[in-house]
Amino acid sequence: MIIQLALDRLTISEAIRIAQLVEADIDWIEVGTSLIKEFGIDSVRQMRKAFPHKKILADTKTMDNAKYEAEISFAAGADIITVMGTAPKVTIETCMEVAKKKQKKVMIDLLNTSREQMISLATIKDAIFCYHISKDEQELNGKSEWETGTFCLTPIAAAGGITIDSIPQLQKSGIDIAIIGSAITKAADPAKVARQFNQEVLSNE
């Protein structure tokens, strides 16, 4: 299982500092949507500069204007961008075309995507699919509930309120990528918690 560190609701310097603390125990670094919205594409550029050997994901959550958003994200150093599963099909296909041309990847965020829409997305080759419990849903419900047996697309990422206790079940369910944010970034000792996540992943493989 790949551990993707999600960096949200931080300044760029705070995000870089936390990523440096946990770098040894995480695989991919996500420049969160909040960083991109607040600080622009320079947040991706600075993260690439700080971590030249890490896989960088720009969580653009593209819904429209796909060619422009994909091209500026990849030019800034992103290896992967995100597009919403609820976006028009042409938007998703354009992201895939730009990524293929630049030998990059696309993660399709399935937040609020219906089962029928997911089935229609199954024909898209070379995408990563992300099952996502939103921040608002987490805050409303108080916790994240991961239902097993609902994952119909591969490869699969999971995002939304993931804790160390979530890891065994996610691995059992076939999740390939665990996207972990506040469990690490808001911890008193991010390095210690990231190490615990890494050890938990390794112990269940």
NULUMRO-546566 format. One record per residue: x, y, z of N, C-alpha, C in turn; residue in three letters; chain. Coordinates in pm, whole numbers. Each point is the difference from the previous one (the first is absolute). Layout:
<pts>
nx; ny; nz; cax; cay; caz; cx; cy; cz; r; c
X; Y; Z; X; Y; Z; X; Y; Z; ALA; A
...
</pts>
This chain:
<pts>
nx; ny; nz; cax; cay; caz; cx; cy; cz; r; c
84; -120; 0; -84; 120; 0; 87; 125; 0; MET; A
-36; 94; -85; 68; 130; -6; -62; 94; 102; ILE; A
85; 74; 72; -48; 103; 92; 17; 136; -68; ILE; A
-113; 67; -19; -1; 134; -59; -30; 101; 109; GLN; A
92; 92; 21; -17; 105; 101; -76; 117; -60; LEU; A
-118; 30; 56; -81; 111; -49; 27; 125; 83; ALA; A
44; 105; -65; 36; 125; 67; -105; 105; -31; LEU; A
-84; 30; 99; -110; 95; -18; -6; 97; 117; ASP; A
-60; 116; -27; -23; 101; 104; 128; 34; 76; ARG; A
105; 21; -78; 132; 37; 52; 57; 109; -90; LEU; A
104; 66; 46; 78; 83; -91; 95; -91; -76; THR; A
58; 52; -107; 95; -82; -77; 118; -39; 87; ILE; A
52; 94; 79; 116; -30; 84; -34; -103; 107; SER; A
-120; 7; 56; -42; -100; 99; -13; -138; -67; GLU; A
-55; -2; -120; -17; -126; -71; 135; -65; -31; ALA; A
94; 80; -44; 134; -51; -28; 67; -51; 127; ILE; A
-15; 74; 110; 62; -41; 127; -54; -135; 46; ARG; A
-132; -17; -5; -59; -127; 42; 43; -114; -92; ILE; A
0; 26; -129; 41; -103; -95; 145; -42; 22; ALA; A
84; 94; 35; 139; -32; 29; 12; -90; 123; GLN; A
-85; 24; 99; 4; -79; 123; -38; -147; -25; LEU; A
-89; -22; -94; -55; -135; -20; 45; -65; -131; VAL; A
87; 65; -72; 37; -43; -135; 40; -147; -7; GLU; A
71; -50; 99; 50; -137; -4; -112; -104; 7; ALA; A
-116; 38; 52; -106; -97; 24; -123; 18; -88; ASP; A
7; 92; -96; -111; 17; -94; 54; -15; -142; ILE; A
-92; -31; -93; 43; -27; -138; -28; 118; -94; ASP; A
-124; 48; 3; -41; 110; -88; -35; 122; 84; TRP; A
21; 118; -57; -37; 125; 66; -110; 68; -80; ILE; A
-110; 27; 67; -113; 69; -64; 0; 147; 37; GLU; A
5; 84; -100; -22; 144; 19; -151; 18; -1; VAL; A
-56; 22; 119; -145; 0; 16; -70; 112; -74; GLY; A
-129; -20; -22; -81; 99; -69; 6; 136; 69; THR; A
1; -1; 133; 2; 127; 73; 129; 77; -25; SER; A
114; -70; -11; 125; 69; -30; -3; 60; -140; LEU; A
-53; -76; -95; -6; 49; -138; -95; 118; -11; ILE; A
-113; -6; 71; -95; 112; -5; 55; 125; 67; LYS; A
69; -18; 112; 49; 117; 75; 129; 58; -57; GLU; A
90; -88; -46; 133; 46; -40; 30; -21; -148; PHE; A
-94; -58; -72; 19; -17; -144; 91; -116; -36; GLY; A
28; -9; -128; 80; -112; -53; 143; 6; 52; ILE; A
41; 111; 56; 134; 8; 58; 16; -97; 116; ASP; A
-110; -38; 65; 8; -98; 108; 51; -134; -53; SER; A
-42; -36; -120; 48; -123; -63; 146; 16; -38; VAL; A
34; 114; -55; 137; 26; -44; 97; -7; 118; ARG; A
-38; 61; 112; 88; 0; 117; 13; -140; 61; GLN; A
-108; -77; -3; 7; -137; 54; 90; -86; -87; MET; A
-9; 16; -132; 89; -73; -89; 146; 35; 26; ARG; A
27; 127; 21; 138; 45; 27; 51; -59; 131; LYS; A
-86; -5; 101; 41; -50; 131; 18; -152; 2; ALA; A
-75; -70; -87; 2; -147; 0; 16; -52; -143; PHE; A
119; 17; -56; 21; -35; -141; -16; -149; -31; PRO; A
12; -85; 102; -3; -144; -25; -132; -66; 45; HIS; A
-94; 80; 47; -129; -54; 44; -105; 16; -110; LYS; A
-97; -89; 2; -115; 13; -89; -89; 111; 55; LYS; A
-31; 100; -83; -80; 114; 41; -137; -5; -68; ILE; A
-105; 5; 81; -137; 6; -52; -58; 138; 26; LEU; A
-53; 61; -105; -69; 129; 13; -150; -27; 6; ALA; A
-60; 26; 115; -143; -30; 17; -84; 113; -56; ASP; A
0; 10; -132; -68; 109; -69; -151; -14; 0; THR; A
-51; -123; 17; -144; -27; -6; -64; 67; -122; LYS; A
61; -20; -113; -45; 63; -124; -143; -40; -35; THR; A
-81; 100; -34; -138; -21; -45; -22; 54; -141; MET; A
90; 87; -45; -15; 66; -130; 137; 55; -38; ASP; A
12; 47; -123; 124; 62; -47; 118; -95; 19; ASN; A
-21; -125; -37; 93; -108; 33; 139; 18; -60; ALA; A
8; 36; -126; 130; 11; -66; 87; 104; 70; LYS; A
-58; 115; 31; 74; 107; 66; 48; -44; 138; TYR; A
-91; -55; 81; 37; -37; 136; 101; -114; 3; GLU; A
-17; -96; -89; 95; -111; -5; 138; 47; -42; ALA; A
4; 82; -103; 130; 45; -53; 77; 85; 100; GLU; A
-68; 92; 70; 74; 84; 95; 44; -82; 122; ILE; A
-78; -100; 37; 36; -83; 115; 121; -87; -32; SER; A
-1; -62; -117; 113; -83; -39; 125; 86; -22; PHE; A
-17; 118; -57; 113; 90; -22; 62; 44; 133; ALA; A
-82; 8; 104; 50; 41; 132; 71; -113; 73; ALA; A
-12; -123; -53; 73; -111; 60; -85; -113; 54; GLY; A
-132; 8; -19; -87; -108; 48; 21; -125; -85; ALA; A
-2; -115; 67; 3; -129; -69; -140; -51; -25; ASP; A
-93; 44; 86; -139; -46; -4; -90; 121; 26; ILE; A
-114; 7; -68; -101; 101; 29; -131; -73; 32; ILE; A
-94; 73; 58; -131; -60; 26; -108; 70; -82; THR; A
-95; -82; -44; -119; 49; -69; -120; -67; 66; VAL; A
-111; 69; 7; -117; -53; 67; -73; -101; -90; MET; A
-45; -109; 63; -76; -100; -74; -133; 51; -50; GLY; A
-49; 109; 61; -126; 61; -42; 19; 104; -111; THR; A
124; 22; -41; 27; 96; -108; -53; -54; -133; ALA; A
-22; 87; -98; -40; -48; -132; 103; -99; -54; PRO; A
-47; -98; -75; 90; -104; -51; 114; 59; -81; LYS; A
-29; 103; -77; 104; 62; -82; 108; 62; 88; VAL; A
-36; 49; 118; 98; 58; 93; 94; -109; 51; THR; A
-58; -113; 40; 82; -111; 50; 90; -52; -112; ILE; A
-56; -17; -119; 78; -52; -113; 113; 96; -38; GLU; A
-25; 131; 11; 104; 97; -33; 114; -8; 100; THR; A
-33; -14; 127; 105; -17; 102; 84; -123; -32; CYS; A
-66; -109; -36; 71; -123; -32; 91; 18; -122; MET; A
-48; 72; -100; 78; 23; -122; 125; 82; 28; GLU; A
-15; 107; 80; 115; 85; 33; 100; -80; 82; VAL; A
-49; -78; 96; 88; -81; 84; 77; -102; -83; ALA; A
-69; -66; -91; 67; -99; -84; 110; 63; -84; LYS; A
-30; 116; -55; 97; 71; -83; 125; 36; 79; LYS; A
-18; 34; 129; 112; 44; 83; 53; -113; 89; LYS; A
-52; -121; -21; 41; -118; 77; -24; 21; 150; GLN; A
-117; 55; 30; -42; 23; 138; -126; -82; 28; LYS; A
-61; 21; 117; -115; -79; 41; -115; 90; 45; LYS; A
-120; -60; 1; -121; 69; 45; -68; -85; 106; VAL; A
-41; 64; 108; -83; -64; 101; -141; 55; -12; MET; A
-97; -88; -16; -140; 41; -11; -63; -7; 137; ILE; A
-39; 115; 53; -61; 10; 133; -148; -33; -10; ASP; A
-42; -106; 70; -137; -49; -11; -94; 60; 105; LEU; A
40; 109; 60; -86; 68; 97; -136; 30; -62; LEU; A
-106; -51; 64; -138; 23; -44; -30; -56; -139; ASN; A
80; -95; -44; -23; -64; -129; -91; -121; 20; THR; A
-105; -9; -79; -96; -110; 14; 61; -131; -49; SER; A
-61; -109; 42; 44; -133; -44; -6; -10; -152; ARG; A
-105; 57; -59; -16; -3; -146; 114; 77; -68; GLU; A
35; 114; 57; 111; 78; -57; 131; -77; 12; GLN; A
20; -68; 115; 122; -79; 18; 12; -108; -106; MET; A
-110; -64; -30; 1; -105; -102; 40; 57; -135; ILE; A
-50; 120; -30; 35; 62; -128; 147; 39; -6; SER; A
61; 24; 117; 141; 38; 5; 93; -120; -13; LEU; A
-55; -119; 14; 82; -121; -2; 70; -22; -133; ALA; A
-49; 65; -106; 62; -15; -132; 126; 85; -15; THR; A
22; 91; 94; 117; 89; -8; 124; -77; 44; ILE; A
97; -6; -87; 122; -75; 28; 107; 90; 62; LYS; A
81; -59; 86; 118; 63; 58; -30; 106; 105; ASP; A
-126; 12; 43; -33; 95; 107; 13; -67; 136; ALA; A
19; 82; 103; -9; -44; 139; -135; 50; 50; ILE; A
-74; -82; 71; -132; 38; 50; 5; 20; 151; PHE; A
-57; 111; 46; 5; 34; 142; -138; 4; 62; CYS; A
-26; -93; 93; -121; 3; 80; 22; 100; 113; TYR; A
-94; 95; 14; 27; 118; 83; -119; 33; 89; HIS; A
24; 3; 130; -99; 51; 95; 38; 145; 29; ILE; A
-91; 92; -30; 33; 142; 5; 24; 50; 142; SER; A
72; 110; 8; 25; 66; 129; -131; 39; 67; LYS; A
-95; 52; -77; -129; 42; 56; -76; -120; 56; ASP; A
4; -113; -71; -66; -121; 50; 66; -52; 126; GLU; A
131; 9; 6; 72; -42; 120; -40; 84; 120; GLN; A
-7; 132; -21; -34; 90; 110; -145; -17; 44; GLU; A
-90; -29; -95; -140; -20; 31; -22; -129; 79; LEU; A
67; -107; -46; -22; -132; 59; 94; -32; 116; ASN; A
104; 80; 13; 93; -21; 112; 108; -101; -28; GLY; A
-17; -82; -102; 102; -98; -35; -25; -49; -142; LYS; A
96; -74; -53; -13; -55; -134; -32; -148; 8; SER; A
-95; -43; -78; -37; -142; -5; 35; -55; -137; GLU; A
95; -93; -1; 39; -62; -126; -74; -131; -16; TRP; A
-84; -7; -102; -78; -122; -26; 81; -93; -90; GLU; A
15; -124; 42; 72; -96; -82; -90; -50; -112; THR; A
64; -46; -105; -74; -58; -111; -61; 100; -95; GLY; A
34; 130; 14; -60; 101; -87; 97; 46; -110; THR; A
119; -54; -1; 102; 50; -92; -4; -78; -131; PHE; A
-47; 65; -106; -20; -69; -127; 99; 44; -107; CYS; A
92; 89; 33; 97; 50; -96; 141; -19; 54; LEU; A
97; -13; -90; 139; -15; 42; 92; 77; -94; THR; A
122; 40; 46; 46; -5; 139; -78; 98; 88; PRO; A
1; -25; 129; -88; 73; 92; 79; 78; 103; ILE; A
-40; 127; 19; 47; 80; 113; -118; 26; 91; ALA; A
27; 22; 127; -105; 34; 97; 42; 125; 75; ALA; A
-96; 92; 17; 28; 125; 70; -116; 38; 88; ALA; A
32; 56; 116; -105; 51; 87; 2; -58; 139; GLY; A
67; 66; 92; -4; -39; 140; 70; -132; 31; GLY; A
98; -37; -80; 70; -127; 23; 89; 9; 123; ILE; A
-11; -100; 86; 83; -11; 121; 82; -128; -9; THR; A
90; -19; 96; 80; -122; 3; -91; -122; 11; ILE; A
-107; 13; 76; -93; -113; 16; -72; -35; -130; ASP; A
-4; 94; -95; -67; -25; -128; 82; -89; -93; SER; A
131; -1; 18; 90; -60; -97; -27; -149; -25; ILE; A
-12; -85; 102; -22; -144; -28; -123; -25; -86; PRO; A
-111; 70; 30; -122; -21; -78; 15; 50; -142; GLN; A
67; 114; -17; 21; 52; -135; 86; -95; -82; LEU; A
103; -54; 62; 85; -95; -71; -79; -126; -36; GLN; A
-81; -46; 93; -83; -118; -25; -97; 25; -114; LYS; A
-45; 124; -15; -95; 36; -105; 66; 25; -135; SER; A
133; -7; -3; 71; 16; -127; 40; 141; -35; GLY; A
0; 89; 99; 43; 138; -25; 148; 3; -31; ILE; A
37; 71; -107; 140; 9; -42; 71; 121; 58; ASP; A
-76; 108; 24; 59; 126; 45; -83; 55; 116; ILE; A
63; 23; 115; -68; 62; 114; 40; 147; 5; ALA; A
-100; 87; -13; 26; 144; 2; -26; 51; 141; ILE; A
106; 43; 66; -6; 34; 142; 37; 147; 18; ILE; A
-90; 73; 64; 23; 142; 22; 17; 35; 145; GLY; A
-108; 44; 64; 8; 58; 134; 49; -98; 106; SER; A
-18; -131; -21; 52; -96; 97; 150; 16; 17; ALA; A
67; 44; -105; 144; 27; 7; 27; 148; 20; ILE; A
-61; 86; -82; 37; 142; 0; -39; 72; 129; THR; A
-104; -49; 68; -44; 66; 124; 52; -72; 125; LYS; A
80; -103; -19; 56; -74; 113; 105; 83; 73; ALA; A
12; -22; 130; 102; 69; 78; 139; -37; -49; ALA; A
13; -125; -46; 128; -49; -53; -27; -66; -135; ASP; A
-4; 78; -108; -33; -56; -132; 93; -114; -43; PRO; A
128; 12; 32; 96; -103; -40; -32; -133; 67; ALA; A
-34; 4; 126; -33; -122; 74; -125; -66; -57; LYS; A
-102; 81; -28; -126; -55; -52; 20; -56; -141; VAL; A
75; 70; -85; 27; -50; -134; 73; -133; 6; ALA; A
92; -13; 94; 74; -126; 18; -96; -111; 41; ARG; A
-95; 33; 88; -98; -100; 43; -88; -45; -116; GLN; A
-40; 95; -85; -78; -36; -119; 80; -94; -89; PHE; A
125; 35; -24; 86; -80; -87; 17; -140; 56; ASN; A
24; -10; 130; 16; -131; 64; -126; -82; -8; GLN; A
-117; 66; 15; -127; -70; -9; -23; -54; -140; GLU; A
31; 79; -99; -12; -44; -140; 89; -121; -25; VAL; A
124; 9; 42; 96; -108; -25; -40; -127; 74; LEU; A
-54; 15; 119; -35; -119; 79; -119; -76; -54; SER; A
-79; 65; -86; -120; -64; -55; 16; -41; -146; ASN; A
119; 18; -55; 20; -36; -141; 40; -147; -13; GLU; A
</pts>
